[in-house]
Amino acid sequence: MKKIEAIIRPEKLTETIKGLKNIGITGFTVSQVVGRGKQKDSQGVYRGKNYKVTLRPKVKLEIVLSDYLVELTIKKIVDSAQTGEDGDGKIYIYPILEAYNIRTGKADYDIDDLVNGED
């Protein structure tokens, strides 16, 4: 099993979720995050005062799936979230050693049930 973490632009979330659903991936977690990479700082104005914007709003998608689905999922995320500009995001891949179902308390060897929308 692998865990994919994708940090993407918030405006690309809906398109990315649609792309994942098109390949059968329906189990994932979405978090709002802030961060920075190569994007330049910008200026903002709040109540008449200028301030420097150094952290950008992003969205983090977390998906756990079988090894054989990783490449297809990465391709779909890139195709859906890419604009070609700095700040498009990153994708990280982590090995998952074990998973457990909280409801049953048992080891979850059928992680791909989430790909088919089952519990």
Beta strands, then each sheet from edge to edge (+ up, - down):
strand 1: 2-8
strand 2: 29-35
strand 3: 42-46
strand 4: 49-53
strand 5: 56-65
strand 6: 89-95
sheet 1: 2+ 5- 1+ 6-
sheet 2: 3+ 4-
end
